[in-house]
């Protein structure tokens, strides 16, 4: 009998709020999910859905935010830790690959110096040891002539190679959890595929837990084992990747899938979109955040529409595939 996968990251009832001149903004609202060692959780949703805010909360990078709930890394609570404790965790146990490697790398230092410094901070290693580790990591992520290129500056690398440098830096200290925030957005399709294959290979070799944050369902289909769909700062649906694509339970998920271009579309076929706009986080609706854009709710009876508008749906449903919808799949309502 196969042992169940080990839960490395457990997030429960996480809420992240910011104070603004226009009032409080709850960017993440009562979010719960798990990430298993050796598996990839894809977090998907429109801009403003709370994906990146969630990842930064896991890394303790928010300043001035009110954070409630629980974030446990291998059983250890992270919420409420002091910055000194966070600085020992970041890069060592949890690492992040950011969307834009050029702005994440320092232009005045060589890539080898930056990777080596990252290693020295956490292991207090000698310069020669840290430099050797930097060259090893550049070779591991597929950068040719790593000894020579370790002495070059970020602007001397292509976009794809800079992202490989960021992956090398993130993994130099052997973290257990890797968070990748839109790591392929600015790359062309061929390079994007290479970066995703690299992350998948390194994950398999190292047994990493990975959180892949993206708006691209193609990326999710390629690399994720499990998928969390977010909308308006809340969890809309959580499922294994095959189940999500085969039978989406939430109408927002269905809308995202329907919006994907298809090979059999005519050349002049209009793009399919989800009508309406994302919800305001300054004045969140009391009921389902997606109700104003939901065809399923629009086709419901008056009493059912009232429920969607006034009663917040909970993330419930079959084990392993819950959805925050009063009428998941086509249960009771025709869209």
N, C-alpha and C positions, 0 to 999 in steps of 0.2 A: 504494500500500500504506500503510495507516494505521500510524503509529508506536505502539508499545506505551505504555500510560500510565506516567507517571513516578512512581516510588515515592518518596514524601516521607518517610514514617515506616516504619522497618524494625525490628521487635522480634524478637530471637532468644534463645531459651532463658532468658527472663526468669523469675527466681524472687525472691519477696519474702517474707521471714520476720521474725516478731516474737517477742521473748522475753517470756513471760508467767510468772506465778507457778505456773501449772500445766504449764509447759514450752513449748518452741518451737512456734510456729504458722506453717506455710508457707501463706500466704494465696494466693500465686500460685506455680505449680509448672511450670517449664520451658515457658513460653508463647512461641509464635512467631506472628507475623502481619505483614502489610504493609498500609499505607494509601496509596492512590494519590492524587495531586493531582487535584482535581476530582471525586473520588468519595467516597461515604459508606460507612464500615464500621459496621455495627450490631453491638454486643456485647450479647448477650442471655443471661440465665440467672437462676436463683433468687437471692434474697438470700443473701449469703455465698459466692457462686460466684467472687468475685475481680474483678468488673467494675470497681468503683470503686477498688480497690487498684491495679489496673493503670493506670488513668487518672492517679492521683496519682503513680505512679512515673514516668510519662511527663513529668509536670510537675515532678518533683523535690520533691514536697511531703511525703515521708515523713521523719520524724525518729526515729532510734533503730532503724530497720529495716535488716536485712541484704539488700542487693540485689545479685544476680549476673546475669550474662548481658549482653546488649547492647541498647541503645536508640539507634538512629541517626536523626537528623533531617537529611534531605538529605545523608546521608553523614557527618555529624559525630556522634561518640560523645557521649552525654549521661550515661551511668552514670559516677559518680566525679567529676563536676564539682563545683566549690566553689559555695557559696551565692551569692557575688558574681557568678559566671558565670550561675547560674540566674536571678538577679534581672534580668539583661539579656535573657534569653530569654523568660521568662514575660510574657505580655501583648504582647510584641513579635513573636515568631515563633510562639509557641504560646499559645492563650488557652482559657479554660474558662467554660462556663455551668453554674452549680450548680443543684441541685434546688430549693432554697428561696431565691428572690431577696430576700425580706424579711430573712432572717438574713444574707445576703451583702452587702446594702447598709447603709451606716452611717446610723443614724436621725438623727444630728445635722447632717448636711450635705445640701444639696440634690443632686438627681441630676445637675444640670449641673456642680456643683463636683466631684463624684466622677468623672465621665467626664473632665472637664478635667484633674484632677490625674493621672489615669492617663496621659493624653497628655503632660503636662508631664514626668513622670518619665522617659519613654522618649525624648522628642524635645527636652527642655529648651526647650520653646517658651514664648513670652510668654503671660501670662495671657489677654490678649485673643484671641490665636490659638487657645489651647486652649479658651476659652469658645466661640468660633465653631465649632470642630470638634465640640464637644459638641452644639450646636444642630443642626448638619448631620447628626450620627449619629442624634439623636432623630427628625429628619424622615425619615431613610432607613429606619428600622425602623417607620415608620407611626404615630408619636405625633402627634396633631393639636396645633396651636399650639405647636410645639417651643420657640420663644423664651420664651413664658410658662411652659411646664411645666418648662423647665430650672431655673427658680427654685423649684420645689416639692420637697417632701420625700417619701421613699419611702412613708410611710403615706398619702399623698394619692393614690396610684395603686392601681388594681385589680391583682389577681394577674397577669392577662395583660399589663397595661401594665408592671408591674415586671419581668416576664420580658423584655419588649422593651427595657427600660432595660439589663438585664444583657447582652443581645445587642449593644446599641449600645456598651456599655463594652468588651465583649470584642473587637469589631471596630474600635474607634477607632484602633488602632495598626497596622492592616492585617496581622494575623497570617497565616501560611500554613496553620496547622493549628488547627482549632476542635474542642474536646472538649466535648460536651454530655452532662452526667450527669443523666439522668432529668429533662429540662427541662420536661416537661409533666405530671408526676405529679399535682400539686395543682390542675390546671386542669380546667374542664369540657370536654366533648367539642368544642364549637364553638370555644372559645378554643384548645384543643389543636391543632385542625386549622389555625388561623390561624398559630400559632407555627411549626408544622412547615413550612407553606408559605413563611413568611418565611425560615426557615433555608435551605430549598431554593433560594429565589430568590437570596439573598445568596451562596450557594455558587456558583451558576451564573454570577452576575455577576462574582465575584471569583476564580473558579477554586480555591476553598478545598478542602482535604482536611478531611473531617469524621469524627469518631468519635462515634457516637450510642450512649450506654449506656442500656439500658432493660430492663425485664422484660416489656414490652408488645410482643407479636408484631405487633399491628396497626400500631404505630409503625414497626417494622422493615419491614413490607410496604410502608408508605407512602413511606419516605424512603431506605432503604438500597439500595446497589448490591451490596454483599457483606455476609455475616453470619458472625460468629464466635460459636459457642455454647460457653459455659463451664459447667463443672460441677466443683465441689470444687476450684477453683483451677486447673483444667487445661482445655485446649482439647478439646472433645468433637467439634466438627464445624466446618468452614470451607467456605463455598460461596457462589456468586452467589445473590442473593435468590430468583430464579425457580426455580433448581434446588433450593434448600433446601425451598421450600414444595411443589414438585411431587414430589420424591423424597428425603425426608430419609433419611440413611444411618444415623444413630445412634438407638438406641431412646429416648434421652432427648429428642432433638429431636422424634421422633414423639410422645412423651408430651406435650410442650409443645403441639404442634399439635392433638392430640386433646383437650386440655383447653379449647380455645377454644369458647365458646358458638356455636351454629349457629342460623341463622334458621329452619331446619325443625325445631328441637327443640320438643317439647311443653312447655307452660307448667309442668308439674309434673315435667319430666325432671330427674333428679339431675345435679349437676355432675360432670364427669369429672375425676378427679385422678390424679396419679402416687402410688401407694402408698408408704409408708415415709417416711423423713426424710433430709434432706441429710447427707452424711458429716461426721464429726468431723475437723477439721483438726489437732487435737492428736495423734490417733493414726490417720493415714491408712492405709487398707487397702493391702496389698502389690499387689493386682491392680487390676482395673477399679473405680474409685470408685463406679460406678453399678450394679455387679453385684447388690448386695443388693435393689435395687428393680426389677431388669430382668426383664420377662416373657420376653424372648427367652432370657436365660440360664437362667431357671427351666425353660424347655421344652427345654433342650439335654440332650445325653447326659451321664452322670457325668464323663467325661473332659473334655468341653467346659466344664461348670460349674467343674471344678477349674482349668482354664486361666483362666477369667474371674476366679476368686477369688484366684489366685496370680501371674498374669502381667499386668503393666501393658501395656495396648494402646498402640501408637504411633499418631501421627496420620499415617496412610498411606491410599492409595487412588488413585482416578483423579486426573489432573492437574486442579487447580482445584476439586476436591470431596473432600478427604480427611476421614476420620473416625477417631476413636480408639476403634475397636470391633473385637473379634476376628471378629465376624460382622456386618459392615455390611449394611444393607438387610435382606433375608431370606436371606442367603447361608448355607446349611447349617443353619439353625435356624428353626423355626416359632415365632412368638410367640402 
